[in-house]
């Protein structure tokens, strides 16, 4: 059966939607989402994070308490609550978040029998033509219906990739999924970039993995590499992005540089 693909709102004010995706857990996906969003907001961009991971780590990492998440991504996807009603302003100027809760765990099961289940997030985001410049979707560590909704809703994919051997194996599966989405559900989807994370300069394997990824993806790989950094690991426990927690540390500086690369790449795409 052929699926009808909703037409995008063509207004020039429509936000640019980036899904931060990797089905492997522990690669720095959520850390990348909240710190890239914070750096973009510091560059005077209006940013919305959609926390689509039932673990809710992006919400926790931005200091959103559990009792403030009554209207969340589950309500947007399942109950069709307007996404603007679910967005919460964070303490960081120009940065808001649609929080997550454990209810999202059941969302994939509930969506299975729904018509056009792959498009529910895309349709919800059509209500945001003016309010934001960027929407960053933090995906769960799987390739289920939640991630599929994120891929169908997105203009482009940003892939955090840990500098270790097994990360390369998982990447091939993700690329096949992206290709299927391009063919059948979202022809305009592309890979915005691959960001190497958890880089340890003392480990020769990290250099080898980085070289292999750059050989395969070429200029799709950002020049900025996110290092292993204690301050990056500490920041979520304080409910803060590392850029706010300790802007001078190497991890924070790396994310600031990454935001600059993303904006330059976006500028070239728009030209």
C-alpha positions as CSV (number, residue, x, y, z in Angstrom):
1,X,0.0,0.0,0.0
2,X,1.4,3.4,-1.0
3,X,1.7,5.9,1.8
4,X,0.7,9.5,1.2
5,X,3.5,11.8,2.5
6,X,2.3,15.1,4.0
7,X,3.4,18.2,2.2
8,X,5.8,20.3,4.3
9,X,4.9,23.8,5.3
10,X,6.8,25.8,2.7
11,X,7.2,29.0,4.8
12,X,10.7,30.3,5.0
13,X,10.2,30.7,8.8
14,X,9.7,26.9,9.3
15,X,12.3,25.6,11.8
16,X,15.1,23.4,10.6
17,X,14.6,20.0,12.2
18,X,17.6,17.8,13.0
19,X,17.2,14.3,14.5
20,X,20.1,13.2,16.7
21,X,20.2,9.5,16.1
22,X,22.2,6.4,16.9
23,X,20.6,3.1,17.9
24,X,23.6,2.3,20.1
25,X,23.4,3.6,23.6
26,X,26.1,5.4,25.5
27,X,27.6,7.3,22.5
28,X,27.0,10.8,23.7
29,X,23.7,11.3,21.8
30,X,21.8,13.1,24.6
31,X,24.9,15.0,25.7
32,X,25.4,16.2,22.1
33,X,21.7,17.2,21.8
34,X,21.6,19.4,24.9
35,X,25.0,21.0,24.4
36,X,24.6,21.7,20.7
37,X,21.2,23.2,21.5
38,X,22.7,25.3,24.2
39,X,25.5,26.5,21.9
40,X,23.0,27.3,19.1
41,X,20.9,29.3,21.6
42,X,24.0,31.2,22.7
43,X,24.4,32.1,19.0
44,X,21.0,33.8,19.2
45,X,19.1,30.9,17.6
46,X,15.7,29.9,19.1
47,X,15.9,26.2,19.8
48,X,13.4,23.5,20.8
49,X,14.5,20.1,22.0
50,X,12.0,17.2,21.6
51,X,13.0,14.6,24.2
52,X,11.8,11.4,22.4
53,X,13.8,9.0,24.7
54,X,11.6,7.3,27.4
55,X,14.6,7.6,29.8
56,X,14.2,11.4,29.7
57,X,17.9,12.1,30.1
58,X,17.7,15.3,28.0
59,X,14.9,16.6,30.2
60,X,16.9,15.7,33.3
61,X,20.1,17.2,31.9
62,X,18.3,20.5,31.4
63,X,17.0,20.5,35.0
64,X,13.4,19.8,34.2
65,X,11.9,18.0,37.4
66,X,9.7,15.0,37.0
67,X,6.7,16.7,38.4
68,X,6.9,19.4,35.7
69,X,6.5,16.9,32.8
70,X,2.7,16.4,33.0
71,X,2.4,17.4,29.3
72,X,5.1,15.6,27.4
73,X,6.2,14.0,24.1
74,X,3.7,11.1,24.8
75,X,0.8,13.6,25.0
76,X,2.0,15.1,21.7
77,X,2.3,11.8,19.9
78,X,-0.7,9.8,21.3
79,X,-3.2,12.5,22.5
80,X,-2.4,15.0,19.8
81,X,-1.7,17.8,22.3
82,X,-0.3,20.8,20.4
83,X,3.4,20.6,20.7
84,X,3.6,24.3,21.7
85,X,1.5,23.4,24.8
86,X,4.1,20.8,25.8
87,X,7.2,23.0,25.3
88,X,8.8,24.2,28.6
89,X,11.2,27.1,28.7
90,X,14.5,26.2,30.3
91,X,16.8,28.4,32.3
92,X,18.9,28.9,29.2
93,X,17.6,31.9,27.1
94,X,16.0,30.9,23.8
95,X,16.1,27.2,24.6
96,X,12.9,25.2,25.3
97,X,12.2,21.5,25.6
98,X,9.3,19.1,25.1
99,X,10.0,16.7,28.0
100,X,9.9,13.0,28.1
101,X,8.4,10.6,30.6
102,X,8.2,6.8,31.1
103,X,4.8,6.9,29.4
104,X,6.8,7.0,26.1
105,X,7.8,3.4,26.7
106,X,4.2,2.4,25.8
107,X,3.9,4.8,22.9
108,X,5.4,2.5,20.4
109,X,3.0,-0.2,21.2
110,X,0.0,2.1,21.1
111,X,1.1,3.5,17.7
112,X,1.4,0.1,16.0
113,X,-2.2,0.0,15.0
114,X,-2.6,3.7,14.2
115,X,-3.0,5.0,10.7
116,X,0.0,6.9,9.4
117,X,1.8,6.2,12.6
118,X,5.2,7.2,11.1
119,X,4.0,10.8,10.6
120,X,2.6,11.7,14.0
121,X,5.6,13.8,15.1
122,X,6.0,15.4,11.6
123,X,2.3,16.5,11.7
124,X,2.7,17.9,15.2
125,X,5.8,19.9,14.3
126,X,3.9,21.6,11.5
127,X,2.5,23.8,14.2
128,X,5.8,25.5,14.7
129,X,6.4,27.8,11.7
130,X,7.5,30.9,13.6
131,X,8.6,30.2,17.1
132,X,11.9,28.4,16.6
133,X,14.9,28.4,14.3
134,X,16.0,24.8,15.1
135,X,14.3,21.7,16.5
136,X,16.6,19.0,17.8
137,X,15.1,15.6,18.4
138,X,16.8,13.4,20.9
139,X,16.1,9.8,19.9
140,X,16.0,6.6,22.0
141,X,18.8,4.1,21.5
142,X,16.8,1.9,19.2
143,X,15.4,1.9,15.6
144,X,11.7,1.5,16.6
145,X,8.7,3.7,15.9
146,X,9.8,6.6,18.0
147,X,13.1,6.9,16.1
148,X,11.2,6.3,12.8
149,X,8.9,9.3,13.7
150,X,12.0,11.4,14.3
151,X,13.5,10.4,10.9
152,X,10.2,11.1,9.1
153,X,9.9,14.5,10.8
154,X,13.5,15.6,10.2
155,X,15.1,17.6,7.5
156,X,18.5,16.0,8.3
157,X,20.2,13.5,10.7
158,X,23.1,14.2,13.0
159,X,24.9,11.1,14.1
160,X,27.1,11.0,17.2
161,X,29.6,8.2,16.8
162,X,31.7,6.9,19.7
163,X,35.3,6.3,18.8
164,X,35.3,2.5,19.2
165,X,35.2,-0.5,16.9
166,X,31.6,-1.7,17.6
167,X,30.3,1.8,16.8
168,X,31.2,1.2,13.1
169,X,29.1,-2.0,13.0
170,X,26.0,-0.2,14.3
171,X,26.4,2.6,11.9
172,X,25.8,0.4,8.9
173,X,22.4,-0.6,10.3
174,X,21.5,3.0,10.9
175,X,22.5,4.0,7.3
176,X,20.2,1.2,5.9
177,X,17.3,2.5,8.0
178,X,17.9,6.1,6.8
179,X,18.0,4.9,3.2
180,X,14.7,3.1,3.6
181,X,13.1,6.2,5.1
182,X,14.4,8.2,2.2
183,X,12.9,5.8,-0.3
184,X,9.5,5.4,1.2
185,X,8.7,8.1,3.8
186,X,10.9,11.2,3.7
187,X,12.7,11.7,0.4
188,X,14.2,15.0,1.5
189,X,16.0,13.4,4.5
190,X,19.8,13.7,4.4
191,X,22.8,13.3,6.8
192,X,23.8,16.7,8.1
193,X,26.9,15.3,9.7
194,X,28.7,12.7,11.8
195,X,30.3,13.8,15.1
196,X,33.0,11.7,16.7
197,X,32.5,11.5,20.5
198,X,34.3,10.2,23.5
199,X,37.6,10.6,21.8
200,X,40.7,9.7,23.9
201,X,43.9,10.8,22.4
202,X,45.8,8.3,24.5
203,X,44.0,5.4,22.8
204,X,45.4,4.4,19.3
205,X,42.1,2.7,18.5
206,X,40.3,6.1,18.6
207,X,42.6,7.4,15.9
208,X,42.0,4.4,13.8
209,X,38.2,4.6,14.1
210,X,38.3,8.3,13.4
211,X,40.4,7.7,10.3
212,X,38.1,4.9,9.1
213,X,35.0,7.0,9.6
214,X,36.5,10.0,7.7
215,X,37.6,7.7,4.8
216,X,34.0,6.4,4.5
217,X,32.1,9.6,5.0
218,X,34.5,12.3,3.9
219,X,33.4,15.8,4.6
220,X,30.2,14.5,6.3
221,X,32.3,14.1,9.4
222,X,32.7,17.3,11.4
223,X,36.2,18.5,12.0
224,X,35.3,19.0,15.7
225,X,35.9,15.9,17.8
226,X,34.3,15.7,21.3
227,X,36.8,14.4,23.8
228,X,36.3,12.3,26.9
229,X,36.0,14.8,29.7
230,X,35.1,14.5,33.4
231,X,33.2,17.8,33.4
232,X,30.9,16.6,30.6
233,X,30.0,13.5,32.7
234,X,29.4,15.6,35.8
235,X,27.2,18.3,34.3
236,X,23.9,16.2,33.9
237,X,23.9,15.5,37.7
238,X,23.6,19.2,38.2
239,X,20.8,19.6,35.6
240,X,23.0,21.7,33.4
241,X,24.6,21.5,30.0
242,X,28.4,21.4,30.3
243,X,28.6,24.7,28.5
244,X,26.8,26.2,31.5
245,X,28.4,24.0,34.1
246,X,32.0,24.7,33.0
247,X,32.4,26.6,29.8
248,X,36.2,26.6,29.9
249,X,36.6,22.8,30.0
250,X,37.6,21.0,26.8
251,X,34.3,19.3,26.4
252,X,32.3,22.6,26.5
253,X,34.7,24.2,24.1
254,X,34.4,21.3,21.7
255,X,30.6,21.7,21.6
256,X,30.9,25.4,21.0
257,X,33.1,24.7,18.0
258,X,30.7,22.0,16.8
259,X,27.8,24.5,16.9
260,X,29.9,26.8,14.7
261,X,30.5,24.0,12.2
262,X,26.8,23.1,12.2
263,X,25.8,26.7,11.4
264,X,28.4,27.1,8.7
265,X,27.2,23.8,7.1
266,X,23.6,24.9,7.4
267,X,24.6,28.2,5.7
268,X,26.1,26.4,2.8
269,X,22.9,24.2,2.5
270,X,20.7,27.3,2.4
271,X,22.9,29.2,-0.1
